[in-house]
Amino acid sequence: MIPRLPPVILLAIGGASIYGIKYWMDKMETKSLTGSPEQAEAAKRHLRNVKIATRLGIGSVAMGAAYYVYDSWKERPTPSVVKVKDSEFYDNQYSSRDHSYEKTSQSIEQEQRIRAESNLKRLKEEFVNKK
C-alpha cells in the first residue's frame, strides 16, 4: 500500500511536474516557432525574464504567507503570549466563568435557605398541631 503523502509534498510534486511539462513545451515551442537565431535569442531572453519574475513572485508570496503564519501565531490572545494590549485579557480571562459560578452558587444557597425555612415552618406547624 502506498503511504499517504502530506499535502505540502503533493503540492510540491504537482507543481514541479506541471512546471517541468510547461518548460519542456516552451522549449519545443520556441524551436518550432522561431525561424531566425535572433528571434530564438529574444524568445530565450523573454522566457528567462518570465522565469525570474515567476520565481520572485513565488518567493514573495511564500514570504508573505510565512509572515502571516508567524504573525497570527504571535498575536494569538492566549496567556502564553501576553503583550501590553493583551494584559486586560490576561487579567479577565476567567471573569465570566467566576461570575457564572457566583451566580449559580448564590441561586443554590437561596434555594437551600428557602427549603430550610419551609421545612422549619412545616415542623413548627406539626409540633403545634401535636400539642
N, C-alpha and C positions, 0 to 999 in steps of 0.2 A: 504494500500500500504506500502511496506517495504521501509524505507528510505535508500538512497544510503550511504554506509559507505565510509569513506576516505580510500584511497589505503593503508596507513600505517596500519590501523586496519585490513583491509582484509589480508594484508601480514602477520601480527602477528597471526591472527586466522588460516590462511592456514598453516603457519609454525608450529604452536602448534599442529594442528591436524595431520600433517604429522609426526612430531617427536613423537607424542603420539602413533600413529599406529606403527611406527618403534620401539619404546620402548616395546610395547606390543609384537610385533613379535620377537624381540630379546630375550625377557624373555621366550617366548614359545620355541624358538629355542634352547636356552641353556638347557632347561629342557629336550627336546626331544633328543638332540644330545649327551649330556654328560652322560656317564654311571656311573662314579665313583664320589664321592664327591670332590676329589682332582681336577679333571678336571672341575667340576662345579665351584669350588672356583677360579681356574685360569681364567676361562671364565668370571666370575664376575669381577675379578680384571682388566682383559683386557678391559671389557666393561666400567668399571669405569674410567680407564685411557683414553679411547677413548672419553668419555663424557667430561672429564676435558679438554682434548686437543681441543675438538669441542667448548666448552664454551670459552676457551681462544682465539681461532681463531675468533669466532664471536665477542667477546669483542674487540679484536684488530682491526678488520675490522670496527666495529661501531665507535671506537675512531678515526681511520684514516678518516672515512667519515665525522665525526663531525669536525675534524681539517680541512679537505679540505673545508667544507662549511664555517667554521669560517674564514679561511684564504682568501677564494675567496670573502667573504663579506667584510673583512677588506682591501683587496688590490684592490678594485674596483677604477678605475680612475675617481672619481667624486669630486666636490668641498667639499662634506660633509666629506670626509676622505682624507686629504691632508698630504702627507709626504714630506720629503726633496726632494726626487727624483721626486715627482709629482708636485712640485711647478711650474715647467715650463708649465705643462698642465694647471694649475690653472690660470697662467698669460695669456696664449694664447688660452684659450678655446673659446673665441668669435672672434679671429683674422680672421678666414676665413669668418665669417659672415660679419664682418666690412669691410673686403677687397672687398667682392662681393657687398656690399651696396655702397661703394665709387665708384666702377667701374660702377655700374648701374646709380648712381646719376650723375657721370661725363658724361656718354653717353646721359642721358636725357637732361642735361644742354647744351651739344654740339648740340643736335638736335633742342632744342629751339632757340639757338643762330643762327643756320643756317636758321631755319624757319623765325626768326625775320629779318635776313639780306635779305632773299629772298622777304619777304613782303615789306620791306623798299625799296628795289630796284624796285619792281613792282609799288609801289606807286609813286616813283620818276619818273618812265617812264610814268605813267598815267598823272602825273602833267605836265611833259614836253610836252607830246602829246596834252594836252588840250590847251596849250598856243599857 
